[in-house]
């Protein structure tokens, strides 16, 4: 298991991947897909038109132009133009198909640390367990550059590493982690309980654990802030965001733990 994890980590860090993402480096759509793949631990090679010669060759072979991006090349035959995260996840096999006739013992809504811990506990006891997550395992904790106060890691651990270990541990016991699938309705009057997903599918379960976690506060008081979300305004300071501000100025808004971690992380990379 350790060898498998280290091999996968090597693929991610060196950009050796079966999927290639071609698009403008600072495009919100490109970053959205890149972030989705990175947070799901899927190796990806990212190329920028006008910068990487290989990008132009790939687009030309597919009959596409530079402004058609972002384009995801999933292996030698699949080409997705401006895909949604669900479409990309389906192409890569990240999004599992659900059997509408199956009734699971436990359905966990949310794959943050709490949701993954619940999945490990349930699956290790032999219960059929499915975890439904809208974006990627790890939740808010998965975007942290360093966690110093999590039980069992006295020297600290990155949020991504914590999420990957918890995900593998849950899957080892047979839990199914389904991403990116959002739960939009809970029909608790029925037995078994029915969970309605954003694509119209339904998951039926004998028990439901709600571990929906936290959401980032936005700059609602700043006019037009939404125009810059994903294109200069970000809600995490991972390696992806750090690469965008290397040698440039960066501003951290907030003074909590996450802001402090982001400031320390970015200080070694950006100018401010």
Phi, psi and omega in degrees: 000317180297319179297320179297315181297315181294323178296315179296318178299321178297319177299316181296313185291331182260000176072023175274113188208157175275349179246133178240130181252122181244119180181166178302135187300323184260009179291138180298322180292318178298314180295323179300314181289320179297319180294319179299314181292317181297316183289338175267008176067027181260122180301137180216142174251122184252129180236148180243126177300140181085349179243313181256125180298326181297330179297315180298320181294318179296316180295320180296318179297330180269359181072031183243160177255168183298327182274008176276349188286175003285147180239133178252124176259105182263090183076193187281346189239336185264127177234122180244124181260122183046055184286156169283166178295327178295317179296317180293318178298321178294322180295324184268355181083009178287321181275108180282148174277140182255140178273112183295341182274346183280140173246116181270158179288315183225130171246125180252124179262109182110132182241038170282188179305320180293315180296318179292323177297319178296321180295319178298315181297315182290311184294325181292342177266008176088009179276137175291123190229135174231137179248127181250122185227135184281339182227292183199152176300144179115333180058211180298323181298331182294344180265359183281135179287332181202128176245120184256347188243025179266133184303132175096356180232076185296336179262004179091162180204146176285153180299322180295317180295319178298316181295318181296317180295317180294321179296313179297321180296317179295317181292329179300327180270002175103003177292142177258127180250114187251115179224157344271109181229119182263139174272124183251345180205146177238119181257086187279346180286342180273158173225116002290164180295143180246130176250122180265129183261167185292343178262009178093349179289161181231136175245128179252135185217151177282333177216147181233133174249120179265112179230059189282347172069208186244160175238149180290141173284141181256171180270062185299332182280354180260119184296130176077013183299327185295339179291339184254359179297126182082351180233046182130333177248116185232158182248017177204162179234071177267184179298331180293311179293324180298324179295337181279339184245015181299121181076004181244174179278141177227142180242129177255123180259119181123161182225019179274191181302314182297319179295320179296317177297319179296319180296317179295318181295315184282337183299330180279352186242314183267177182273340181203000000 
